[in-house]
């Protein structure tokens, strides 16, 4: 159940950024979730909705962006988007699209990144 | 009147764990301790395998025993007269670098050559959490079914050694252990796969040699 701990870490990060910027409310949160993480975006979203009650994020819109897998192939030196075997988050097996090898280094696809937030501030702080 | 502002945050939640994992590894390196993260489902035989390795290997061994709530496994390792720290994750489905950092602090690293970290019984969540170990050994058993590898590919993609345990039960449970070996090879062609039975001793010496080789090559 690590969606819950990740959701809590996301909320802490957002609240920290919101407070530093004197937000009166957080309107929108954009999170990037790599396709190679064992996180289910739907579950993550649900838990975020639950644990943001009574916080500055209570009415915020949560946007989760999938991050496709980028690789460097150790076999043919291809750099770029990997072939993922099916698009399911849980089962992405990474292949080099050039040579079909699995001996690849993952450059992107393992992140759970709080990208940006939209906040509301009062005019005095604006 | 209110004003909407956009704030760049760019904070990757996963990075914090990776940084801590690197710190753990530096600490282990400083004390010349080789750490093995042992991952596998509930009942695959992780505890029994580590117990057998403690008895068989000519190294000074310490163990971190990860469990959700109990200290049962930690108690089993203590009977082998090795330093043990039991970790309870509570509601969590994996060990993380932060928990391991505390456990390492409580172990006599200067008196150890190998640290086995028995992860929580789970083939899914540990994928996301590097602990700072030098190798990851995935332990599965034939009793989990011969589609286990296909169903959990990512844990095998990062594995350094795969053990397919309880092969003495393969016929009884109607499982093709060769298929499991083949499936691992398709996901991770580089990794060594060893079929074992701790009951009959099949393959156990190979596991000892494989870990020994990793330690010496490191």
Interface residues (C-beta under 8 A of the other chain):
Chain A: X1 X2 X4 X5 X6 X9 X10 X13 X14 X17 X18 X21 X23 X24 X27 X36 X37 X38 X39 X85 X90 X91 X92 X93 X94 X102 X103 X110 X111 X112 X113 X114 X115 X116 X117 X118 X119 X120 X121 X122 X123 X126
Chain B: X1 X2 X3 X4 X5 X6 X7 X8 X9 X10 X11 X12 X13 X14 X15 X16 X91 X92 X93 X94 X124 X125 X127 X128 X129 X153 X154 X157 X187 X188 X189 X190
